């Protein structure tokens, strides 16, 4: 990353995510009083006194021996390694606990500058006992109310390396969505060519949407790994509900959405609902079939699988399909080229003259429908926006426009101009008689 990195670390339930959100001035991390909510590194772009830097929220360290605790420790160590500065968060109300001493020892060994944030200081408090951690003077803050956070940001600013002459673009924003355990994190790790997010056979391991900046072939991409989206009846924990909302928001804010399917199970009802999120949001979309290495194949297998997807996800007939294996890396790097391509199609603009020449040809071959003795008249069509491409169609009576004729127009637009990987939108508008020359 070109911008400096500031990592927030600490034991569970000291308010790291609350402070993270406060410093970013947005609710990016999940906040919950139950320990163990933040598991992966979560990135956000912060700015103070005109200087931008990356803020990294991390999972609560416990140094226990279970699988998730070990993975959290690994992710925290990676965050420490890439950080320019570390902010250790402690709970001022509890005082320093044995875990705090263990974490402070870990940070001293890292040899990176560390600031100590004594959180939950909603009222004047004594922080002197935290000097025992050996990390210098504690800064009393309240992530919940914002008290002392300006002073903390001033201290962070003072430790940042010199600013670069120009800031780099974060690149194309690509969200990866899908059911739990379809391999989203494995795919992101393979794209990043590093173990950046936790991978586990246990569904639900990813709880937050996790942003990564990846450079490939001279271009930058912001890849957003999201929590697996379950059926509503399966969402038992309040925190998981928040994670699902974050995944939906990530898809809606992305430039390109990768809808990940599991080759071993095919398209499920939940896959249909998940893909609909990206479609309804009007995002550029690529269907990625993962775990292709686990499928027994003949020369016809891929074509048969593609036909099944087109049947089950008929409303995504415009979306390219890519078969990959995040485990072996098969065709994974093609994701970048396809993401660029559908993003270009998503931003494609067609001139009004060309559109109306095509419209005249279409109506000459297949006239607009009539209803109850009334004939639909289409006067002209123009593209009014991109991302997604949106067309205004001016007619005499909008209620006469049947959805099947709009679908027919859409198919003809795609045949002529492409628009692969992007939904199209139509606005049917009435044109006054005088304007229509009637």
C-alpha positions in Angstrom: 0.0 0.0 0.0 1.3 3.5 -0.8 -0.4 5.2 2.2 0.9 4.6 5.7 -0.7 1.8 7.7 -1.8 2.1 11.3 -2.9 -1.1 13.0 -5.3 -1.3 16.0 -4.7 -4.2 18.3 -5.7 -5.4 21.7 -7.5 -8.1 23.6 -11.2 -8.8 23.0 -13.9 -6.4 24.1 -11.8 -3.3 24.8 -13.6 -1.3 22.1 -11.2 -1.6 19.1 -13.9 -1.6 16.5 -15.7 1.3 18.2 -12.5 3.3 18.2 -11.8 2.3 14.6 -15.2 3.5 13.5 -14.8 6.7 15.4 -11.4 7.5 13.9 -12.8 6.8 10.4 -16.0 8.8 11.1 -18.1 6.0 9.7 -19.5 2.7 10.9 -17.3 0.3 9.0 -16.5 -2.4 11.6 -19.1 -4.4 13.4 -19.5 -3.3 17.0 -20.8 -5.9 19.5 -20.1 -6.4 23.2 -19.5 -10.1 22.7 -15.7 -10.9 22.3 -14.4 -12.4 19.1 -16.5 -10.4 16.7 -13.7 -9.0 14.5 -11.7 -11.8 13.2 -10.0 -10.7 10.0 -8.1 -7.5 9.4 -10.5 -4.8 8.4 -9.1 -1.8 6.4 -10.5 1.7 6.3 -9.1 5.0 4.8 -8.7 7.7 7.4 -7.7 11.3 7.0 -6.4 13.8 9.6 -5.0 17.3 9.0 -5.0 16.6 5.3 -3.0 13.4 5.5 -4.5 10.1 4.5 -3.6 6.7 6.0 -4.9 3.2 6.2 -6.4 2.2 9.6 -6.6 -1.6 10.3 -8.9 -3.1 12.8 -7.9 -6.6 14.0 -9.4 -9.4 16.0 -9.1 -9.6 19.7 -6.0 -11.5 20.9 -6.4 -14.3 23.4 -3.3 -16.5 22.7 -5.6 -19.6 23.2 -5.0 -22.8 21.4 -8.2 -23.2 19.4 -8.2 -22.8 15.6 -9.9 -19.4 15.4 -7.7 -17.9 18.1 -4.6 -19.1 16.3 -5.8 -17.7 13.0 -6.6 -14.3 14.7 -3.0 -14.3 16.1 -1.7 -14.9 12.6 -3.7 -12.1 11.1 -2.7 -9.7 13.9 1.0 -10.5 13.3 0.5 -9.8 9.6 -1.1 -6.5 10.4 1.8 -5.6 12.7 4.3 -6.5 10.0 2.8 -4.2 7.4 2.0 -1.4 9.9 4.1 1.8 10.2 2.4 2.5 13.6 0.5 0.4 16.1 -2.3 1.6 18.4 -2.8 -0.8 21.3 -6.2 -0.4 22.9 -6.9 -1.1 26.6 -10.0 -0.8 28.8 -9.4 2.0 31.3 -12.2 0.8 33.5 -10.7 -2.7 34.1 -7.1 -1.6 34.4 -4.3 -3.6 32.8 -5.1 -7.3 32.7 -2.7 -10.3 32.2 -3.6 -10.4 28.5 -2.7 -6.7 28.1 0.8 -7.5 29.4 1.1 -10.4 27.0 0.1 -8.2 24.0 2.4 -5.4 25.1 5.3 -7.9 25.2 4.4 -9.0 21.6 4.4 -5.4 20.4 7.7 -4.5 22.1 9.3 -7.4 20.3 7.9 -6.1 17.0 10.1 -3.1 17.1 7.4 -0.8 15.7 6.3 2.6 17.3 3.3 2.0 19.5 0.6 4.4 20.9 -1.4 3.3 23.9 -5.1 4.2 23.8 -6.9 3.9 27.1 -10.5 3.4 25.8 -13.9 3.8 27.5 -12.8 7.0 29.3 -16.2 8.7 29.2 -15.3 10.5 32.5 -12.0 11.8 33.9 -10.0 8.7 34.8 -6.5 7.8 36.2 -4.4 6.1 33.6 -1.0 6.0 35.4 -1.2 2.2 36.0 -1.0 1.6 32.3 2.6 2.9 32.3 3.4 -0.6 33.6 2.9 -2.0 30.1 6.1 -0.3 29.0 4.5 1.4 26.0 4.8 5.0 27.1 2.1 7.5 28.1 -1.5 6.3 27.7 -4.0 8.5 25.8 -7.4 8.5 27.5 -10.1 8.2 24.8 -13.7 7.3 24.4 -14.4 5.6 21.1 -18.1 5.6 21.8 -18.3 9.4 22.5 -15.2 10.7 20.6 -13.5 12.1 23.7 -9.8 12.4 23.3 -9.8 11.0 19.8 -8.5 14.3 18.3 -5.5 14.2 20.5 -4.9 10.5 19.6 -5.1 11.4 15.9 -2.6 14.2 16.5 -0.2 11.6 17.9 -0.8 9.3 15.0 -0.2 12.1 12.6 3.1 12.9 14.3 4.3 9.3 13.7 3.3 9.0 10.0 6.1 9.0 7.5 6.5 11.9 5.1 3.7 12.3 2.7 4.2 11.2 -0.9 3.8 13.7 -3.7 0.7 12.2 -5.2 -1.9 9.8 -3.8 -2.6 6.7 -5.8 -6.1 5.7 -7.0 -7.5 2.7 -5.0 -8.6 1.2 -8.3 -11.5 -0.9 -9.3 -13.7 -2.0 -6.4 -14.6 -5.7 -6.7 -16.9 -7.3 -4.1 -16.9 -11.1 -3.7 -20.3 -12.4 -2.5 -21.8 -15.9 -2.0 -23.0 -18.5 0.4 -20.9 -19.5 3.4 -18.0 -21.8 2.6 -18.1 -21.5 -1.2 -14.4 -20.4 -1.1 -14.6 -16.6 -1.1 -11.7 -16.0 1.2 -9.6 -18.7 -0.6 -10.2 -16.9 -3.9 -9.3 -13.5 -2.4 -6.1 -15.0 -1.0 -5.2 -16.5 -4.3 -5.9 -13.2 -6.1 -3.7 -11.4 -3.5 -1.0 -14.1 -3.8 -0.8 -14.0 0.0 -2.8 -15.3 3.0 -4.6 -12.1 3.7 -7.9 -13.4 5.1 -8.8 -16.4 7.3 -9.6 -19.6 5.5 -11.5 -22.3 7.3 -13.8 -25.2 6.5 -16.1 -23.8 9.2 -18.9 -21.7 7.6 -19.2 -18.2 9.0 -15.4 -17.7 9.6 -15.5 -14.3 7.7 -17.8 -12.0 9.7 -16.8 -8.6 8.3 -16.4 -7.5 4.7 -12.6 -7.2 4.3 -11.0 -4.8 1.9 -7.6 -5.5 0.3 -5.7 -3.5 -2.2 -4.1 -5.7 -4.9 -1.9 -4.7 -7.8 -1.9 -6.8 -10.9 -0.4 -6.1 -14.3 0.1 -2.4 -13.5 -3.5 -1.9 -12.3 -4.9 -1.5 -8.8 -8.0 -3.3 -7.4 -9.8 -3.1 -4.1 -11.1 -6.6 -3.4 -13.8 -6.8 -0.8 -14.2 -10.3 0.8 -17.6 -10.5 2.4 -19.3 -12.7 5.0 -21.3 -15.7 3.6 -24.9 -14.7 3.1 -27.2 -17.2 4.7 -31.0 -17.7 4.5 -32.8 -15.4 7.0 -33.9 -18.5 8.9 -30.3 -19.5 9.5 -29.1 -16.1 10.8 -29.2 -16.7 14.5 -26.7 -14.2 15.9 -27.2 -10.5 15.9 -23.6 -9.9 14.9 -24.1 -12.2 11.9 -27.1 -10.2 10.9 -24.8 -7.1 10.8 -22.2 -9.0 8.7 -24.9 -9.9 6.1 -25.9 -6.3 5.9 -22.2 -5.4 5.4 -22.0 -7.9 2.6 -25.1 -6.5 0.9 -23.7 -3.0 1.3 -20.4 -4.0 -0.2 -22.1 -5.5 -3.2 -24.2 -2.3 -3.7 -21.1 -0.1 -3.4 -18.8 -2.1 -5.7 -18.0 -1.4 -9.3 -17.9 -5.2 -10.0 -19.5 -8.0 -8.1 -18.2 -11.6 -8.3 -21.0 -14.0 -7.5 -19.3 -17.1 -6.3 -20.8 -20.5 -6.8 -19.7 -23.9 -5.6 -19.2 -26.4 -8.5 -19.8 -29.3 -6.1 -23.4 -28.2 -5.3 -24.5 -26.2 -8.4 -26.9 -23.3 -8.1 -29.0 -23.3 -5.0 -32.1 -21.2 -4.1 -29.9 -19.0 -1.9 -27.4 -18.5 -4.8 -30.4 -17.1 -6.8 -31.2 -14.6 -4.0 -27.6 -13.6 -3.5 -27.0 -13.0 -7.2 -30.2 -10.9 -7.2 -28.6 -8.5 -4.8 -26.0 -7.5 -7.4 -28.5 -7.5 -10.2 -31.0 -5.3 -8.4 -28.2 -2.9 -7.3 -27.2 -2.5 -11.0 -23.7 -3.6 -10.5 -21.4 -5.1 -13.2 -21.4 -8.8 -12.5 -19.3 -11.9 -13.1 -20.4 -15.4 -12.2 -17.4 -17.3 -10.8 -17.8 -21.1 -10.4 -15.2 -22.2 -7.7 -13.9 -25.6 -6.7 -13.9 -26.7 -10.4 -11.0 -29.1 -9.4 -13.5 -31.2 -7.4 -15.7 -32.0 -10.4 -15.3 -35.1 -12.5 -15.2 -33.9 -16.0 -15.7 -34.9 -19.6 -15.4 -32.7 -22.6 -19.0 -31.8 -22.2 -19.0 -31.0 -18.4 -18.3 -27.3 -18.7 -21.0 -26.7 -21.3 -23.5 -28.7 -19.3 -22.7 -26.7 -16.2 -23.0 -23.4 -18.1 -26.4 -24.4 -19.5 -27.6 -25.2 -16.0 -26.5 -21.9 -14.7 -28.2 -20.1 -17.6 -31.4 -22.0 -16.8 -31.3 -21.5 -13.0 -30.1 -17.8 -13.2 -32.0 -16.9 -16.3 -32.1 -13.2 -15.3 -28.3 -13.1 -15.4 -28.0 -14.2 -19.0 -25.8 -11.2 -19.6 -23.2 -12.2 -17.0 -20.0 -14.0 -18.2 -19.2 -17.3 -16.4 -15.7 -18.2 -15.3 -14.7 -21.6 -13.9 -11.9 -21.5 -11.4 -10.2 -23.4 -8.6 -9.0 -21.2 -5.7 -7.2 -24.2 -4.3 -5.1 -24.9 -7.4 -5.1 -21.4 -8.9 -6.7 -22.7 -12.1 -7.9 -19.7 -14.2 -8.0 -17.5 -11.1 -5.9 -14.7 -12.6 -8.4 -14.3 -15.4 -10.7 -12.7 -12.8 -8.8 -9.4 -13.2 -9.2 -9.2 -17.0 -12.9 -10.1 -16.8 -13.5 -7.6 -14.0 -11.9 -4.9 -16.2 -14.0 -6.0 -19.2 -17.4 -6.0 -17.4 -16.5 -2.6 -15.7 -15.9 -1.1 -19.2 -19.2 -2.6 -20.4 -20.9 -1.2 -17.3 -19.7 2.3 -18.3 -20.4 2.0 -22.0 -22.3 4.9 -23.6 -24.1 4.8 -26.9 -24.9 7.9 -29.0 -28.6 8.8 -29.5 -28.3 8.8 -33.3 -27.1 5.2 -33.3 -29.7 4.1 -30.8 -32.5 5.5 -32.9 -31.2 4.0 -36.1 -31.3 0.6 -34.3 -34.8 1.4 -32.9 -36.1 2.1 -36.3 -34.8 -1.2 -37.6 -36.3 -3.1 -34.6 -39.7 -1.6 -35.1 -39.7 -2.2 -38.8 -39.2 -5.9 -38.2 -41.2 -6.3 -35.0 -43.7 -3.4 -34.5 -44.5 -2.4 -30.9 -47.5 -4.2 -29.3 -51.1 -3.0 -29.3 -53.6 -3.4 -26.4 -57.3 -2.9 -26.5 -57.2 -1.3 -29.9 -54.5 1.2 -28.9 -51.1 1.1 -30.6 -47.9 1.7 -28.7 -45.8 4.3 -30.5 -42.1 4.7 -29.6 -40.8 8.1 -30.7 -37.2 7.8 -29.7 -34.7 6.4 -27.2 -31.7 8.0 -25.5 -29.1 6.8 -23.0 -29.4 8.9 -19.8 -26.7 7.4 -17.6 -24.1 4.7 -17.2 -23.2 2.3 -14.4 -25.6 0.7 -15.2 -26.5 1.8 -18.7 -29.9 3.4 -18.5 -32.2 4.3 -21.4 -35.1 6.6 -21.6 -37.8 5.4 -24.0 -40.3 8.1 -25.1 -43.7 6.7 -26.0 -47.3 7.9 -26.5 -48.8 5.8 -23.6 -46.3 4.1 -21.2 -49.0 1.7 -19.9 -49.0 0.0 -23.4 -45.3 -0.9 -23.1 -45.2 -4.6 -22.2 -42.2 -6.0 -20.3 -41.7 -8.6 -23.0 -41.1 -5.8 -25.6 -38.7 -4.1 -23.3 -36.9 -7.4 -23.0 -36.9 -7.7 -26.8 -35.3 -4.2 -27.0 -32.7 -5.2 -24.4 -31.7 -8.3 -26.3 -31.3 -6.3 -29.5 -29.2 -3.7 -27.7 -27.0 -6.5 -26.4 -26.7 -8.1 -29.8 -25.6 -4.8 -31.3 -23.4 -3.2 -28.6 -22.5 -5.9 -26.2 -23.2 -4.7 -22.7 -21.8 -8.0 -21.3 -21.7 -8.3 -17.6 -24.0 -5.4 -16.9 -27.7 -5.1 -16.3 -29.6 -2.5 -18.4 -32.3 -0.2 -17.1 -35.2 1.3 -19.0 -37.3 4.4 -18.1 -40.5 4.5 -20.2 -41.7 8.1 -20.4 -44.7 9.8 -22.0 -44.0 12.3 -24.7 -46.6 15.1 -25.1 -48.6 15.2 -28.4 -47.0 18.6 -29.3 -43.5 17.2 -28.7 -44.3 14.1 -30.7 -45.5 16.2 -33.7 -49.1 15.0 -33.4 
